[in-house]
């Protein structure tokens, strides 16, 4: 029903997220020049968007160093058309600097090229 490359990429991303293999997913599933767009600029970021797998890895490294992750779960994927899918992420985290613990949820929307590589990711947060 959906593009096979899209489906395989979407399923593998969810599997990687749920098994702690996000770094492996960046190497396998992302285009070198992928764009990552946050809803708001993260601390230390000038812009909401960054480009390139190394920059995205740096964002992951920042997140992991700034937060203690008690649990996380990726739900989906939810397919859309020939080139997009979304994943709902549920997390229980503690900010290491403030000690504040919170449960949060975000939606990641991914755009995939015809080769099955993620070329754009966008994140949406609840208010």
C-alpha positions, 0 to 999 in steps of 0.5 A: 500500500505504501512505498516499500522504501518508505515503510522499511525506513519508518519501521527501522527508525522506530525499532532503532529508537525503541532499542537504543540504537539511534546512532546506528539509525543516523548512519543507516537511515539519514541522508548526509545533508538531512535537515532537522527542525525543532519547534523552538531553538534548543539551548545553545542553538541559534536556529531551529534548524540544523543540517547534516548528520554530524550536526544531528548527532551533536544535537543527540549528544547534547540531549543525552548529556543534559537529560537523564532518560528514565524511559522512552518509547516510540509509537508508530510509524504513521504513514502519509503519502509516498514520502512521509511518516510520523512517530509519537515519542513518549519520554520520562526525563530529568533535566540534569541541571535543574533536577526537574523530572517530567513526562513529555510527548512529541511528534516527529515527522520524517520526509524520505527520498526515493532511496529510503533516506530521511532528508528532513525531520521535524518535531512538534511539542504539546503546549 
